[in-house]
Amino acid sequence: MTPATSTQPWRPNPSATYTVLLVCFLAILFEGYDVGVMGPYFPHLRKTVAGISLR
C-alpha cells in the first residue's frame, strides 16, 4: 500500500471554525471573564479611588 498524497493543503471547515470561536466567546462571556481579570484590582481601587478603608 502507498500512502495517499494530495497537492491541496488541509483546511478546516469554515463553519466549524466559526462555531468553535462562538462557543469560546460565549463561554468567556458567561463565565465572568471581567471579574476574573479585574478581581485582583478591586481592593486597590476601593482604597485609592473611593477612599474606603478595607478594615
Secondary structure, DSSP 8 states (H G I E B T S, - for coil): ------SS-----HHHHHHHHHHHHHHHHHHTHHHHHHGGGHHHHHHHTS-----
